[in-house]
Every structure is written in structure tokens, then in C-alpha cells.
Amino acid sequence: MLVEKNVPLQSYNTFGIVAKARALVRIRQAQDLLSLAGIIQEQKQQAGLAPGKRLAPDLEPLVLGGGSNIVLTGDVPRLVLKMEIPGLRLMEENEAGWLVEAGAGERWHDLVRWTIEQDMPGLENMALIPGTVGAAPVQNIGAYGVELQDRLHSLDAVDLWTGRPFSLTAAQCAFGYRDSVFKHRPAGGPGPQEGDIDPATAGLGLSGRAVITRVRLWLPKPWQPVLDYLDLQRRMEQTGIQRPSPRQVFDWVVDIRRHKLPDPAVLGNAGSFFKNPTVTPEQCQDIIAREPRIVHYPMADGSFKLAAGWLIDACGWKGKMVGHAGVYEKQALVLVNLGQGEQGATGGEVMTLAKAIQTSVYERYGIRLEPEPVVV
């Protein structure tokens, strides 16, 4: 296992923020993580911790996939794990559906495109979402009415505290809106965090402890298109196609996202910066009374999801800047890096802008926007 020192991270985060990793390890197979567990045990001994106890947050390894959901506020003193495990394969097919497996280091969009090319639909609404397969369950990614939790069958991971592999089903991942067990720290005190991970109680939290190595997705037959979102409804009206094929839905989503969101290779960004907030029916009606044009969607539990980009735009933030960080002029939900390299935005400028937007939206609507990216 090769440990690289003082590695520039600018090309490893889609915001293009200049920063360095004190040490970086490329994870190309699950076995690499088993070796890493030994290093972590040595760190615990040096810190005077028992083998089953967790390291302080500033000592835990930082797992880096595609770098599309992260804001670096400075150099990273922690060990960075660059996930590069490859592999795409069909594990099983029967009359009910397809079971597909992908390595954590594969680009998510490459997986979606591959399934469409192999005539295995079901992921097309999530086309062009940036990042890697391994990061998808952490964030419970989703777009245009489909979330990863709707398609996840199971996943494999490695416990960094013990070096042992384990698997979780979708139900054991404790999915929520842009949330999962992998975003929450293990609970303190006695329990499964002091020994092997028990999948039945993994909901206690796996952040800083578990690293996903492979993901399996179940794509059901017969295929049913998900076309409830307004952008897709408009495409149906524009094209006159009322029964689009999976490839047509895929192409529509790719085209919509390319028109809405900037290419990180041209303009640094982390995609949608804020989660769409959910409110009660009463809150939604109150806002509609003041803002009849607000974009909102009913949820299965009776609540309503509001378009965060609409709220930010209504507060006048589109095109505004703090240093070299700005709000994208075509989509207020996206914060962008308006410079490059040393002359580009810093993580501090990005977060100053984000906090100013949060304050503005709260003062006008009483809604607290929650950032999607991880701030390091």
C-alpha cells in the first residue's frame, strides 16, 4: 500500500479549491482497506485508545470519491482515502428484474449509462449526477423522482476499526432525504462500536468507521418510467412523446442537467449546494399565500418539498459574489468558483456566501436551508 505525501487536491474536488492532503492512499481493492486498519490500530495505540474505541474526528481518515460533494476549507491533515475500486457486472437476471454490482470507484454516471446500454433501465432519472458509486449510498443521491434507496439491494463495506468486511441491505442503511447511516457518527458508550459491526444495529452510525467497497442495485421488471417532475412533463409536451423509452428519459435528464448546471471542468462547483426543504401543509399554504408561484411538490407523508433554488432566487442571490465564490447565474441552487487555482475561490469564501444565503432565506421565509456538501 503506497502512501503519497503532500498531494494537491485541486483536481480531486469539483469546486477546484486549492488544498493539499498530508497523506493520501489510493484504494483499488477491498484488501487495501484491511492493511489500512492496521495503521489505524497503531494510531489508537499512540493516542492511548482501546482497539474498539474511535479516533477523534480530526484523526479519522477522510474518504474521497469523485470530490463532487465536498468543500475544502484548508489543507487536510488527515489521511485521505481516494476510492478507485473498479468493476461493473450483471450478477443475476430473472423475470422480476436485474441485479447489478458496481465497484465504489466507478463514476455514477458511467454506471447509469452502462445499464441503459445493456438494456437494463431503472436508473435513467439519476443520470449525470456527479460523484462515484461508493459515495451514492452515503448521500442517498436522487433526482427527478428517483432516489438511490429505491434501487439499492445491498452493499459491501469494510470496518476500519477491525479491518473486517460486512454487508448491509437497503433497510439497514437507514436512508433519509440525502441522508444515511454513513453520515452519522457512532453513538458513544458501550455497544457494537466496540466490536464487529452488527448490521442489525448499524443505524447507530457509521461515519468515520465504515468504507463502502461495492454496491448492488436491483432494477425491477417490467420497467415503469418516472415522469412526475415538471421538467420531464415539459419535455413530453415539447416532443409529443407520451410514452418515452428508457433511453429517451436518460437523454432528457442529461440535457436538462447540462442546461441547468455548469460543467465542473469549466466552472468549479459541487452541484446542488442546498437540500430542498420539506415543510408542513400549513407552512406550505402560508408561503403560497405570499408567493403563489413557489415551486413545491407533495410528499407521500403529507408534507411538501420546496425548491431551494427558487427560494434563493426569490431573495435576489442569483449572480451575487463573495470574493471568488458566486451564485450561478442560471441556477441559484448552485454555488460556483469564479476563479482558477490560487486566484480561485477558497473554502472560506464559499461558506461565507452559503451562510449569507441561509440567513437571507430564513429571514424572509422562516426556513433553514441545509447544505448538501461535506465541509472539511
Sine and cosine of phi, psi and omega as CSV:
sin_phi,cos_phi,sin_psi,cos_psi,sin_omega,cos_omega
0.00,0.00,0.88,-0.47,-0.06,-1.00
-1.00,-0.02,0.81,-0.58,0.07,-1.00
-0.97,-0.23,0.89,-0.45,0.02,-1.00
-1.00,-0.02,0.62,-0.78,-0.06,-1.00
-0.96,-0.29,0.55,-0.84,0.09,-1.00
0.74,0.67,0.84,0.54,-0.08,-1.00
-1.00,0.00,0.83,-0.56,0.08,-1.00
-0.90,0.44,0.70,-0.71,-0.05,-1.00
-0.95,-0.30,0.06,1.00,-0.06,-1.00
-0.84,0.54,-0.67,0.74,-0.01,-1.00
-0.99,0.17,-0.10,0.99,-0.01,-1.00
-0.97,-0.23,0.10,1.00,0.13,-0.99
-0.73,-0.68,0.74,-0.67,-0.14,-0.99
-0.94,0.35,-0.24,0.97,0.11,-0.99
-0.96,0.28,-0.33,0.94,-0.02,-1.00
0.95,0.32,0.45,0.89,0.00,-1.00
-0.98,0.22,0.70,-0.71,-0.01,-1.00
-0.98,0.21,0.83,-0.56,0.04,-1.00
-0.26,-0.97,0.26,-0.97,0.03,-1.00
-0.79,-0.62,0.50,-0.86,0.15,-0.99
-0.99,-0.13,0.76,-0.64,0.05,-1.00
-0.86,0.51,-0.62,0.78,0.02,-1.00
-0.49,-0.87,0.63,-0.78,-0.04,-1.00
-0.67,-0.74,0.68,-0.73,0.06,-1.00
-0.84,-0.54,0.75,-0.67,0.04,-1.00
-1.00,-0.01,0.87,-0.50,-0.02,-1.00
-1.00,-0.10,0.96,-0.29,-0.06,-1.00
-0.94,-0.34,-0.12,0.99,0.09,-1.00
-0.38,-0.93,0.37,-0.93,-0.05,-1.00
-0.86,0.51,-0.51,0.86,-0.01,-1.00
-0.86,0.51,-0.52,0.86,0.02,-1.00
-0.87,0.50,-0.56,0.83,-0.02,-1.00
-0.95,0.30,-0.48,0.88,0.03,-1.00
-0.92,0.39,-0.63,0.77,0.07,-1.00
-0.91,0.41,-0.61,0.79,-0.02,-1.00
-0.90,0.43,-0.57,0.82,-0.01,-1.00
-0.86,0.52,-0.56,0.83,0.05,-1.00
-0.91,0.42,-0.62,0.78,0.05,-1.00
-0.90,0.44,-0.65,0.76,-0.01,-1.00
-0.91,0.42,-0.61,0.79,0.04,-1.00
-0.89,0.45,-0.61,0.80,0.06,-1.00
-0.90,0.44,-0.65,0.76,0.04,-1.00
-0.88,0.48,-0.64,0.77,0.00,-1.00
-0.91,0.42,-0.66,0.76,0.02,-1.00
-0.89,0.46,-0.67,0.74,0.03,-1.00
-0.90,0.44,-0.54,0.84,0.01,-1.00
-1.00,0.04,-0.01,1.00,0.01,-1.00
0.96,0.28,0.47,0.88,-0.02,-1.00
-0.98,-0.19,0.54,-0.84,0.11,-0.99
-0.93,0.38,0.45,-0.89,-0.05,-1.00
-0.80,0.60,-0.57,0.82,-0.05,-1.00
-1.00,0.04,-0.01,1.00,-0.02,-1.00
-1.00,-0.01,0.47,-0.88,-0.05,-1.00
-1.00,0.07,0.44,-0.90,0.11,-0.99
-0.96,0.27,0.32,-0.95,0.13,-0.99
-0.89,0.45,0.50,-0.87,-0.04,-1.00
-0.80,0.60,-0.56,0.83,-0.04,-1.00
-0.98,0.21,-0.02,1.00,0.04,-1.00
-0.93,-0.37,-0.24,0.97,-0.01,-1.00
-0.94,0.35,0.58,-0.81,0.05,-1.00
-0.87,0.50,0.55,-0.84,0.08,-1.00
-0.98,-0.19,0.88,-0.48,0.00,-1.00
-1.00,0.06,0.81,-0.58,-0.06,-1.00
-0.84,-0.54,0.86,-0.51,0.06,-1.00
-0.99,-0.13,-0.96,-0.27,0.03,-1.00
-1.00,0.03,-0.09,1.00,0.01,-1.00
0.93,0.37,0.41,0.91,-0.07,-1.00
-1.00,-0.08,-0.05,1.00,-0.05,-1.00
-0.72,-0.70,0.71,0.71,-0.09,-1.00
-0.58,-0.81,0.58,-0.81,0.12,-0.99
-0.84,-0.54,0.90,-0.43,0.01,-1.00
-1.00,0.00,0.85,-0.53,-0.02,-1.00
-0.99,-0.16,0.12,0.99,0.02,-1.00
0.20,-0.98,-0.07,-1.00,0.06,-1.00
-0.88,0.47,0.49,-0.87,-0.08,-1.00
-0.98,-0.21,0.94,-0.33,0.00,-1.00
-0.97,0.23,-0.31,0.95,-0.02,-1.00
-0.98,0.21,0.32,-0.95,0.12,-0.99
-0.93,0.37,0.78,-0.63,0.01,-1.00
-0.98,-0.19,0.78,-0.63,0.05,-1.00
-0.98,-0.21,0.95,-0.31,0.02,-1.00
-1.00,0.02,0.94,-0.33,-0.10,-1.00
-0.98,0.19,0.87,-0.50,-0.06,-1.00
-0.70,-0.72,0.44,0.90,0.00,-1.00
-0.95,0.32,0.86,-0.51,-0.06,-1.00
-1.00,-0.06,0.04,-1.00,0.16,-0.99
0.81,-0.58,0.78,-0.62,0.13,-0.99
-0.71,-0.71,0.80,-0.60,0.02,-1.00
-0.41,-0.91,0.47,-0.88,0.13,-0.99
-1.00,0.02,0.89,-0.45,-0.04,-1.00
-1.00,0.07,-0.58,0.81,-0.09,-1.00
-0.35,-0.94,0.57,-0.82,0.14,-0.99
-0.66,-0.76,0.72,-0.69,0.12,-0.99
-0.59,-0.81,-0.13,-0.99,-0.09,-1.00
-0.93,0.37,-0.26,0.97,0.00,-1.00
-1.00,0.01,-0.43,0.90,-0.03,-1.00
0.25,-0.97,-0.21,-0.98,0.00,-1.00
-0.87,-0.49,0.64,-0.76,0.11,-0.99
-0.93,-0.36,0.91,-0.42,-0.10,-1.00
-0.91,-0.41,0.64,-0.77,0.05,-1.00
-0.85,-0.52,0.61,-0.79,0.00,-1.00
-0.66,-0.75,0.60,-0.80,0.08,-1.00
-0.95,0.30,0.50,-0.87,-0.09,-1.00
-0.88,0.47,-0.41,0.91,-0.05,-1.00
-1.00,0.04,-0.10,1.00,0.03,-1.00
-0.94,0.35,0.60,-0.80,0.10,-1.00
-0.93,0.38,0.71,-0.70,-0.04,-1.00
-0.84,0.54,-0.72,0.70,-0.05,-1.00
-0.90,0.44,-0.56,0.83,0.05,-1.00
-0.89,0.45,-0.62,0.79,0.06,-1.00
-0.89,0.45,-0.74,0.67,-0.01,-1.00
-0.87,0.50,-0.73,0.68,-0.01,-1.00
-0.89,0.46,-0.65,0.76,0.01,-1.00
-0.89,0.45,-0.67,0.74,0.00,-1.00
-0.91,0.42,-0.62,0.79,0.03,-1.00
-0.91,0.40,-0.68,0.73,0.00,-1.00
-0.91,0.42,-0.47,0.88,0.02,-1.00
-1.00,-0.01,0.19,0.98,-0.01,-1.00
0.85,0.53,0.70,0.72,0.07,-1.00
-0.81,-0.58,0.98,0.20,-0.09,-1.00
-0.97,0.26,0.24,-0.97,0.05,-1.00
0.65,-0.76,-0.31,0.95,-0.01,-1.00
-0.94,-0.34,0.01,1.00,-0.17,-0.99
-0.85,0.53,-0.53,0.85,0.02,-1.00
-0.92,0.38,-0.32,0.95,-0.01,-1.00
-0.98,-0.22,0.36,0.93,0.05,-1.00
-0.90,0.44,0.53,-0.85,0.10,-0.99
0.91,0.41,0.18,0.98,0.17,-0.99
-0.93,0.37,0.80,-0.60,-0.05,-1.00
-0.95,0.30,0.27,-0.96,0.06,-1.00
0.96,-0.29,-0.02,-1.00,-0.06,-1.00
-0.97,-0.26,0.24,-0.97,0.00,-1.00
-0.88,0.48,-0.65,0.76,-0.04,-1.00
-0.90,0.43,-0.47,0.88,0.01,-1.00
-0.99,0.13,-0.31,0.95,-0.09,-1.00
-0.86,0.51,-0.71,0.70,0.02,-1.00
-0.93,0.36,-0.52,0.85,-0.01,-1.00
-0.85,0.53,-0.73,0.69,-0.07,-1.00
-1.00,0.01,-0.20,0.98,-0.18,-0.98
0.74,0.67,0.88,0.48,-0.08,-1.00
-0.86,0.50,0.38,-0.92,0.02,-1.00
-0.18,-0.98,0.35,-0.94,0.05,-1.00
-0.23,-0.97,0.60,-0.80,0.12,-0.99
0.79,0.61,0.71,0.71,0.15,-0.99
1.00,0.00,0.02,1.00,0.01,-1.00
-0.80,-0.60,0.73,-0.68,0.06,-1.00
-0.88,-0.47,0.35,-0.94,-0.02,-1.00
-0.84,0.55,-0.62,0.79,-0.03,-1.00
-0.86,0.51,-0.39,0.92,0.03,-1.00
-0.96,0.27,-0.32,0.95,-0.10,-0.99
-0.85,-0.52,-0.27,0.96,-0.06,-1.00
-0.93,0.37,0.75,-0.66,0.09,-1.00
-1.00,-0.10,-0.79,0.61,0.00,-1.00
-0.18,-0.98,0.13,-0.99,0.04,-1.00
-0.52,-0.85,0.37,-0.93,0.10,-1.00
-0.94,-0.34,0.55,-0.83,0.02,-1.00
-0.51,-0.86,0.16,-0.99,0.06,-1.00
-0.84,-0.54,0.72,-0.70,0.06,-1.00
-0.99,0.14,0.94,-0.35,-0.03,-1.00
-0.93,0.36,-0.31,0.95,-0.01,-1.00
-0.98,0.19,-0.44,0.90,-0.04,-1.00
-0.84,-0.54,-0.28,0.96,-0.06,-1.00
0.98,0.19,0.20,0.98,-0.05,-1.00
-0.98,-0.19,0.63,-0.78,0.06,-1.00
-0.98,0.19,0.40,-0.92,0.09,-1.00
-0.42,-0.91,0.20,-0.98,0.00,-1.00
-0.76,-0.65,0.47,-0.88,0.06,-1.00
-0.74,-0.68,0.56,-0.83,0.16,-0.99
-1.00,0.06,0.12,-0.99,0.03,-1.00
-0.86,0.51,-0.67,0.74,-0.03,-1.00
-0.89,0.45,-0.55,0.84,-0.03,-1.00
-0.98,0.21,-0.16,0.99,0.01,-1.00
-0.99,0.12,-0.10,0.99,0.05,-1.00
0.78,0.63,0.80,0.61,-0.05,-1.00
-0.93,0.36,0.58,-0.81,0.16,-0.99
-0.62,-0.78,-0.12,-0.99,0.01,-1.00
-0.91,0.41,0.92,-0.38,-0.06,-1.00
0.78,0.62,0.67,0.75,-0.09,-1.00
-0.52,-0.86,0.43,-0.90,0.05,-1.00
-0.28,-0.96,0.09,-1.00,0.03,-1.00
-0.88,0.47,-0.39,0.92,-0.05,-1.00
-0.98,0.22,-0.12,0.99,0.02,-1.00
-0.98,-0.18,0.00,1.00,-0.06,-1.00
-0.89,-0.45,0.68,-0.74,-0.01,-1.00
-0.96,0.28,0.51,-0.86,0.05,-1.00
-0.85,0.52,0.57,-0.82,0.02,-1.00
-0.93,0.37,0.47,-0.88,0.03,-1.00
-0.98,0.20,0.14,-0.99,0.04,-1.00
0.99,0.14,-0.06,-1.00,-0.05,-1.00
-0.93,0.36,0.40,-0.92,0.00,-1.00
0.51,-0.86,-0.21,-0.98,-0.10,-0.99
-0.90,0.43,-0.30,0.95,0.04,-1.00
-0.92,0.40,-0.23,0.97,0.00,-1.00
-1.00,-0.03,-0.04,1.00,0.02,-1.00
-0.58,-0.81,-0.48,-0.88,0.04,-1.00
-0.90,0.43,0.50,-0.87,0.04,-1.00
-0.94,0.34,0.79,-0.61,0.09,-1.00
-0.99,-0.13,0.93,-0.37,-0.04,-1.00
-0.81,0.59,-0.51,0.86,-0.03,-1.00
-0.92,0.38,-0.41,0.91,-0.01,-1.00
-0.86,-0.50,0.36,0.93,-0.02,-1.00
-0.90,0.44,-0.33,0.94,0.00,-1.00
-0.87,0.48,-0.15,0.99,0.07,-1.00
-0.91,0.41,-0.33,0.94,0.03,-1.00
0.83,-0.56,0.72,-0.69,-0.05,-1.00
-0.80,-0.60,0.13,0.99,0.02,-1.00
-0.89,0.46,0.74,-0.67,0.01,-1.00
0.99,0.17,-0.04,1.00,-0.04,-1.00
-0.87,-0.50,-0.69,0.73,-0.10,-0.99
-0.95,-0.30,0.62,-0.78,0.07,-1.00
-0.83,-0.56,0.84,-0.54,-0.03,-1.00
-0.96,0.27,0.72,-0.70,-0.01,-1.00
-0.93,-0.37,-0.61,0.79,0.01,-1.00
-0.59,-0.81,0.50,-0.86,-0.04,-1.00
-0.78,-0.63,0.70,-0.72,0.06,-1.00
-0.89,-0.45,0.71,-0.70,-0.07,-1.00
-0.86,-0.52,0.65,-0.76,0.04,-1.00
-0.96,-0.28,0.87,-0.50,-0.02,-1.00
-0.94,-0.35,0.96,-0.28,-0.16,-0.99
-0.97,0.24,0.46,-0.89,0.18,-0.98
-0.94,-0.34,0.48,-0.88,-0.20,0.98
-0.95,0.32,0.44,-0.90,0.00,-1.00
-0.94,0.35,0.70,-0.72,0.08,-1.00
-0.81,-0.58,0.86,-0.52,0.00,-1.00
-0.93,0.36,0.56,-0.83,0.09,-1.00
-0.95,-0.32,0.95,-0.32,-0.18,-0.98
-0.77,-0.63,0.44,0.90,-0.11,-0.99
-0.97,0.25,-0.42,0.91,-0.09,-1.00
-0.96,0.29,0.54,-0.84,-0.12,-0.99
-0.84,0.54,-0.67,0.74,-0.02,-1.00
-0.87,0.49,-0.63,0.78,0.02,-1.00
-0.96,0.28,-0.58,0.81,0.08,-1.00
-0.88,0.48,-0.65,0.76,0.03,-1.00
-0.90,0.44,-0.63,0.78,0.02,-1.00
-0.90,0.44,-0.61,0.79,0.05,-1.00
-0.89,0.46,-0.66,0.75,0.01,-1.00
-0.93,0.37,-0.66,0.75,-0.03,-1.00
-0.92,0.40,-0.62,0.78,-0.07,-1.00
-1.00,-0.03,-0.33,0.94,-0.07,-1.00
0.97,0.23,0.15,0.99,0.00,-1.00
-1.00,-0.05,0.94,-0.34,-0.03,-1.00
-1.00,-0.06,-0.30,0.95,0.04,-1.00
-0.78,-0.62,0.96,0.28,-0.05,-1.00
-0.93,0.37,0.49,-0.87,0.09,-1.00
-0.99,0.17,0.23,-0.97,0.06,-1.00
-0.83,0.55,-0.64,0.77,0.01,-1.00
-0.91,0.43,-0.61,0.79,0.03,-1.00
-0.91,0.40,-0.66,0.75,0.05,-1.00
-0.90,0.44,-0.69,0.72,0.06,-1.00
-0.83,0.55,-0.76,0.65,-0.02,-1.00
-0.90,0.44,-0.63,0.78,0.03,-1.00
-0.89,0.46,-0.73,0.68,-0.03,-1.00
-0.89,0.46,-0.69,0.72,0.02,-1.00
-0.87,0.50,-0.72,0.70,-0.03,-1.00
-0.91,0.41,-0.67,0.74,0.01,-1.00
-0.88,0.47,-0.73,0.68,-0.03,-1.00
-0.91,0.42,-0.61,0.79,0.00,-1.00
-0.92,0.38,-0.50,0.86,0.04,-1.00
-0.98,0.18,-0.49,0.87,-0.05,-1.00
-1.00,0.04,-0.61,0.79,-0.17,-0.98
-0.91,-0.42,0.64,-0.77,0.01,-1.00
-0.96,0.27,0.51,-0.86,0.06,-1.00
-0.96,0.27,0.87,-0.50,-0.02,-1.00
-0.84,0.54,-0.43,0.90,0.02,-1.00
-0.94,0.34,-0.35,0.94,0.00,-1.00
-0.97,-0.25,-0.68,0.73,-0.04,-1.00
-0.69,-0.72,0.95,-0.31,-0.09,-1.00
-0.83,0.56,0.71,-0.71,0.03,-1.00
-0.24,-0.97,0.20,-0.98,0.04,-1.00
-0.90,-0.44,0.47,0.88,-0.02,-1.00
0.95,0.32,-0.51,-0.86,0.02,-1.00
-0.88,0.47,0.86,-0.51,-0.12,-0.99
-1.00,0.06,-0.46,0.89,-0.03,-1.00
-0.86,-0.51,0.53,-0.85,0.10,-0.99
-0.96,0.28,0.54,-0.84,0.14,-0.99
-0.95,0.32,0.85,-0.52,-0.06,-1.00
-0.96,0.28,0.49,-0.87,0.12,-0.99
-0.95,-0.33,0.61,-0.79,-0.04,-1.00
-0.71,-0.70,0.26,-0.97,0.06,-1.00
-0.96,0.28,0.31,-0.95,0.06,-1.00
-0.83,0.56,-0.60,0.80,0.00,-1.00
-0.91,0.40,-0.68,0.73,0.04,-1.00
-0.89,0.45,-0.66,0.75,-0.01,-1.00
-0.89,0.46,-0.71,0.71,0.00,-1.00
-0.90,0.44,-0.60,0.80,0.02,-1.00
-0.89,0.45,-0.67,0.74,0.00,-1.00
-0.95,0.32,-0.63,0.78,0.03,-1.00
-0.88,0.48,-0.59,0.80,0.01,-1.00
-0.88,0.48,-0.54,0.84,0.02,-1.00
-1.00,-0.02,-0.54,0.84,-0.09,-1.00
-0.74,-0.67,0.99,0.17,-0.09,-1.00
-0.86,0.51,-0.39,0.92,-0.08,-1.00
-1.00,-0.04,0.06,1.00,-0.05,-1.00
-0.86,0.51,0.67,-0.74,0.01,-1.00
-0.99,0.16,0.84,-0.54,-0.03,-1.00
-0.56,-0.83,0.46,-0.89,-0.03,-1.00
-0.73,-0.69,0.74,-0.68,0.06,-1.00
-0.95,0.31,0.60,-0.80,0.02,-1.00
-0.95,-0.31,0.30,-0.95,-0.07,-1.00
-0.89,0.46,-0.49,0.87,-0.04,-1.00
-1.00,0.04,0.12,0.99,0.03,-1.00
0.99,-0.11,-0.23,0.97,0.05,-1.00
-0.98,0.18,0.05,-1.00,0.01,-1.00
-0.80,-0.60,0.66,-0.75,0.08,-1.00
-0.99,-0.12,0.78,-0.63,0.02,-1.00
-0.98,-0.22,0.53,-0.85,0.01,-1.00
-0.98,0.20,0.94,-0.34,-0.02,-1.00
-0.86,0.51,-0.61,0.79,0.01,-1.00
-0.88,0.48,-0.60,0.80,0.02,-1.00
-0.91,0.41,-0.69,0.73,0.01,-1.00
-0.88,0.48,-0.68,0.73,-0.01,-1.00
-0.92,0.40,-0.68,0.74,0.02,-1.00
-0.89,0.45,-0.65,0.76,-0.01,-1.00
-0.90,0.44,-0.41,0.91,0.04,-1.00
-1.00,0.05,0.06,1.00,0.12,-0.99
0.99,0.13,0.42,0.91,-0.09,-1.00
-1.00,-0.01,-0.26,0.97,-0.07,-1.00
-0.85,0.52,0.82,-0.58,0.01,-1.00
1.00,0.06,-0.09,1.00,-0.01,-1.00
-0.98,0.22,0.36,-0.93,-0.09,-1.00
-0.70,-0.72,0.46,-0.89,0.25,-0.97
-0.74,-0.67,0.95,-0.31,-0.11,-0.99
0.89,0.46,-0.82,-0.57,0.03,-1.00
-0.99,-0.17,0.14,0.99,0.08,-1.00
-0.99,-0.14,0.69,-0.72,-0.04,-1.00
-0.62,-0.79,0.18,-0.98,0.10,-0.99
-0.99,-0.11,0.81,-0.58,-0.08,-1.00
-0.84,0.54,0.74,-0.68,-0.11,-0.99
-0.94,0.34,-0.32,0.95,0.00,-1.00
-0.98,-0.18,-0.26,0.97,-0.04,-1.00
-0.42,-0.91,0.95,-0.32,-0.11,-0.99
-0.93,0.38,-0.24,0.97,-0.01,-1.00
-0.97,0.23,-0.18,0.98,-0.10,-1.00
-0.94,-0.33,0.81,-0.58,0.13,-0.99
-0.99,-0.12,0.62,-0.79,-0.13,-0.99
-0.77,-0.64,0.36,-0.93,0.08,-1.00
-0.99,-0.10,0.93,-0.36,-0.09,-1.00
-1.00,0.02,0.07,1.00,0.06,-1.00
-0.80,-0.60,-0.21,-0.98,0.01,-1.00
-0.62,-0.79,0.58,-0.82,0.08,-1.00
0.85,0.53,-0.68,-0.73,-0.01,-1.00
-0.90,0.43,-0.35,0.94,0.02,-1.00
-1.00,-0.09,0.20,0.98,-0.01,-1.00
-1.00,-0.09,-0.08,-1.00,-0.02,-1.00
-0.93,0.36,0.57,-0.82,0.14,-0.99
-0.99,-0.11,0.31,-0.95,0.07,-1.00
-0.87,0.49,-0.55,0.83,0.03,-1.00
-0.90,0.45,-0.65,0.76,0.02,-1.00
-0.92,0.40,-0.65,0.76,0.02,-1.00
-0.88,0.48,-0.71,0.71,-0.05,-1.00
-0.96,0.28,-0.51,0.86,0.10,-1.00
-0.89,0.45,-0.69,0.73,0.04,-1.00
-0.90,0.44,-0.70,0.72,-0.01,-1.00
-0.87,0.49,-0.68,0.74,-0.02,-1.00
-0.92,0.38,-0.58,0.82,0.05,-1.00
-0.91,0.41,-0.62,0.78,0.05,-1.00
-0.91,0.41,-0.70,0.71,0.02,-1.00
-0.84,0.54,-0.70,0.71,0.00,-1.00
-0.89,0.45,-0.68,0.74,-0.03,-1.00
-0.89,0.45,-0.72,0.69,-0.01,-1.00
-0.92,0.39,-0.63,0.78,0.00,-1.00
-0.91,0.40,-0.67,0.74,-0.01,-1.00
-0.91,0.42,-0.53,0.85,-0.03,-1.00
-1.00,0.03,-0.62,0.79,-0.13,-0.99
-0.88,-0.48,-0.16,0.99,-0.05,-1.00
0.95,0.32,0.40,0.92,-0.04,-1.00
-0.90,-0.44,0.75,-0.66,0.02,-1.00
-0.99,-0.11,0.90,-0.44,0.03,-1.00
-0.99,0.16,0.65,-0.76,-0.01,-1.00
-0.94,-0.35,0.82,-0.58,0.01,-1.00
-0.90,0.44,0.54,-0.84,0.10,-0.99
-1.00,0.08,-0.68,0.73,-0.09,-1.00
-0.92,0.39,0.41,-0.91,0.14,-0.99
-0.99,0.12,0.75,-0.66,0.01,-1.00
-0.99,-0.17,0.84,-0.54,-0.05,-1.00
-0.89,-0.47,0.00,0.00,0.00,0.00
